[in-house]
Each structure stands twice: as structure tokens, then as C-alpha cells.
Amino acid sequence: RYNYFVQCVRQLSELNASGGLSEREHFGGGKEVFEQWTGQIMEEAKAAQSEELAHKENHQKRFVARKSRYVQKKLASRFTPEVIGQWQVLCLGCGGPSHQAVNRLFHHWGCELTGIDTQDFNTLAFQSLFQADAVLANAMRLPLDGGLFDCVVFTDVLEHLHDPMAGLKEIHRVLKPGGLLLLTTNNRHHYKLAVNPL
């Protein structure tokens, strides 16, 4: 809400620094008042931005924890840890807190993981976290043989593909017959309205 005021203050501050402000014309001799006012507005803007950032971080942490619990509950209702532990799992889009939280579940169960991502820092982080192979590639053209994986983890990636169907066809190709696709995507209306993240 302070963005407009911050922009105005910055412009006025630049004018003031360059001598472009006339005390008499702009502030009736109150240059000190102007400087005090700009300082106050900037401090309030910084505080508001910090508060907004903290709120977003807390919201993301709650969302990640909730999704991880949901995935764990759903899988545990269908498969035993012993069965899951034998799986070959492809983590398609393997970077960021949300992906890592779900991948940790499979790592904890003893699955053999393979990561795919379009960003090298995500593949490097995946390799470091899970001591597993990770490949720099696109979900719409996987450099993998068919029928390799018992499960593909595809959380919050589908909406980023310019050809989602191509990505889904590639997943179908690399899954073993009867394999499991774990897919999440954003609610089309608003993610905050989503009751079920899967």
C-alpha cells in the first residue's frame, strides 16, 4: 500500500538532492519537515514490506507442511512402507521447498530417486540433499528410457508447461505399467481456496 508513496518520495528526494526543490515553492520553508516526512514514509514502507515477506514465508511453510502430510497420509493408506521402499521414483521438477518436502518422504522410505529440473542449481541441490542422480532436462522431452519408474512425483509443475499434454505423455512413457503419478497443481480460481492440494 506504500508503493505509490515510496515512488513519490524517491522522486522528491532525487529532486531535493539535485537542488531541484524550492523551499518556498514546494514546502513553504519546511525543508526539514520534508526530510522528516520522507524518512518516516520510507521507514513505514520498509516495515510493511518486511511484514508482508514474513507473512508469505509463513504461508509457504504451512502449505508445504500440509501438502507433505497429505501425501504421506494418502500413500500410507494404499501402500506399506516396505512396498514404497522398493520403488524407483522420478522427481520431476525437483527444486524448491515444496518439491523437497515431498521428495524427503520417498527418501525416508528408502526409494531410489532420480531428479529432473530445468535449473542447474535445483539439480545440484537435489543431488546434495538426497545423494541421488539429477538430470538437467525438460518435462516435455525426458532423456530417459520408457518404463523405468514405479512413481513420478509431479508437484506444482504442470501449470508451468506450455504444452501440458506433452509432459503428461512423457510421464506415461517413463512409468512402469500400473505405475503411480503423484500430481498436484494450483487451484484454477485461487490457490487459497484449495481444500485438497491433490
GIDA-V836656 format. One line per field, one symbol per residue. phi: phi as a letter, one per 30 degrees, with the letter a starting at -180 (. if undefined). psi: psi as a letter, one per 40 degrees, with the letter a starting at -180 (. if undefined). Layout:
phi=???
psi=???
This chain:
phi=.cedddddddddddddddidcceddcbhicdddedddddddddddddddddddddddddddddddddddddedddddcbdeddddcdccccciccjedddddddeddddjdccbcbaccddddddddddchbdbbdacddaddbddiccdbccbchbedcddbedddddddeddddeidcccbbadddcadddddcdc
psi=eedddddddddddddddeeehhddddefefddddddddddddddddddddddddddddddddddddddddddddddediiddddeeihhhghgeiiddddddddddddeeihihihiehddddddddddefiiihhiideghfiiifdidhhhghfddeehegddddddddddeiiheihhhhiiihddhdeehdhe.
